[in-house]
Amino acid sequence: MPRKSSPRPSSVSPLPPADPKETSLAGQVLIAMPSMGDARFSQTVIYLCAHSRDGAMGIVVNRPLAQPSFDDLLKQLKIDPVPPTRSILLCSGGPVENGRGFVLHTTDWTDGASLKVDGGLALTASLDILKAIAEGGGPQKGILALGYAGWGPGQLDSEMQQNTWLSAPADLGVIFDAEYETKWRRAMAVLHVDPLMLSGTAGRA
């Protein structure tokens, strides 16, 4: 299962981008199989930001956070204006470093701290993106995640072989809209898969 916590450097991504010669799932979503044994990841949809021989990291996109609100977060970080001209959704991105914020967003806005991922999305952990959004600018689409999901070297590959996860192309609606309760089923639908027909021993789609 994805790791609970571990010390990480202060860079935007806990892992380097994948070597293009390696087979990488970065830029795709992971969809938890119905047989997922870890309650923290039951029916989760995770956008995978990095995947290499060093490990993997991703953002859970279907676990909404009621608190703190975007306004509350801006107040804590002393970012103006409050109330903001624009706000974005907050979610629990995973159990690792859940006091740290990451914005998963479209690449129409990036800065020097952004990690660009395949599929026109990027991950940014700087305050500049929050300032831009609060002022009414920033990327067209984005979601603010507290924490992330992380795997050690070879761990995700092993879990994929054990049919713990399905992988699918990233759908922007599934990632960024507020219909959290249906995201898991909609992510499955991208693969034309009915979750009721799946089991822990089924082959990957």
Secondary structure, DSSP 8 states (H G I E B T S, - for coil): --BS-----SSS-SS----TTS---TTEEEEE-TT---GGGTT-EEEEEEEETTEEEEEE-S-B--SS-HHHHHHHHT-S-SS-SS--EEEE--SEEEEEEEEEEETTS--TT-EEETTTEEEE-SHHHHHHHHTT-S-SSEEEEEEEEEE-TTHHHHHHHTTSEEEEE--HHHHHSS-GGGHHHHHHHHTT--GGG--TTS---
